[in-house]
Every structure is written in structure tokens, then in C-alpha cells.
Amino acid sequence: MKELGNIALVFGYLSLLTVGGGLAAFPELKSLTVDSHQWLTFPELLHFYSLGQLSPGPNMMMVASVGMWVAGPIGALLALVCFLLPTSLATFSVGRLWNHLQAWRWRFAVQHGLGAVSVGLVLAGGITMARGAVTSPFYAVIAAVVFGLLLKTRINPALPILGSGLLAVLAWRLLAGG
């Protein structure tokens, strides 16, 4: 029962950090689920996040998987509701208020400030994820090549994802001897 309360607190809190998307909350997600509560290992969290990226719909639906891992179906439902509800209510409330503040002289500054915060949070999420995923020079080269391709070309992101996955499987098979 205590874990259900912790799930509600953790995912309700994380919900409010998703300015800029789910990746913005990833460093704190790692800190709380791996370091503080020890519900998962870092590789397990990366696997859940990766599955969320591959699945249709919002990638942060993966919080249901974490809740399921910790406390079964009730934990999955609780994690999902606690992750989605606070942000949904805040967005609805601020959206209604924002329309009333069209002439407010600080509106432009707030918008640009939140944009900078979003970029910073997403960058921190990417760095945190890279620390767990780039575990050898081989994976560092793959990450650098994919990053360069996505930065310099208009290539569909699915292609380097598939290519790097196939390359990793091939390398694993060659190293495993099979």
C-alpha cells in the first residue's frame, strides 16, 4: 500500500516537470525510480523509455509500465492518472487564463523564458539518457553518426534508428560468435 502512495507522489510530481515533453522529466524520473526508490535499474528504465518511444501515442505512456512493474495493474493505472492529470489540469487552467492576459506586457517574456527552460530540460534529459545508453566507444560512434545525420540532413529519423539497431544486432552476433 505504501508503494501506491509513493507511485502517486512520484508521478504527480514528475507530471509538473514535463515542460517541453517527457524527456524533460527524464533526469528526475531516473533519480526517483532508480536512485531513490530503487524500483528499477537504469538499464531497465532505458528499456521502458525506449519501448515508449517505439509505441504509438505519447512516449511517456511508459509510466504505466513502471507502475505495473512496481505494483501491478493498480500501480499502472495510478502512475498513468497521476502523471497525466496534474499537467492536464494545469494546461487547461493556464490556457484559459492566458487568453485573458493577451494585453499583459509580461506575456512575451514568459513565453520566451519557458521556451528556454524547455530546451534546458530536454537537453538535460538527453544527457542523462546518453550516460546510460552510450556505454562503449562503439555506441558512442553510433550516437554521433545518428546525431550528425539528423542534424545535417532531412532524413526520416526512423531510418537511422532501424540502421543503428541492425548494426548493433550484427555486432552483437559477431561478438557472441553466433
C-alpha positions, 0 to 999 in steps of 0.5 A: 500500500505504501508503494501506491502512495509513493507511485502517486507522489512520484508521478504527480510530481514528475507530471509538473516537470514535463515542460517541453515533453517527457524527456524533460522529466527524464533526469528526475524520473531516473533519480526517483525510480532508480536512485531513490526508490530503487524500483528499477535499474537504469538499464531497465528504465532505458528499456521502458523509455525506449519501448515508449518511444517505439509505441504509438501515442505519447512516449511517456505512456511508459509510466504505466509500465513502471507502475505495473512493474512496481505494483501491478495493474493498480500501480499502472493505472495510478502512475498513468492518472497521476502523471497525466492529470496534474499537467492536464489540469494545469494546461487547461487552467493556464490556457484559459487564463492566458487568453485573458492576459493577451494585453499583459506586457509580461506575456512575451517574456514568459513565453520566451523564458519557458521556451528556454527552460524547455530546451534546458530540460530536454537537453538535460534529459538527453544527457542523462539518457546518453550516460546510460545508453552510450556505454562503449566507444562503439555506441558512442560512434553510433550516437554521433553518426545518428546525431550528425545525420539528423542534424545535417540532413532531412532524413526520416529519423526512423531510418537511422534508428532501424540502421543503428539497431541492425548494426548493433544486432550484427555486432552483437552476433559477431561478438557472441560468435553466433 
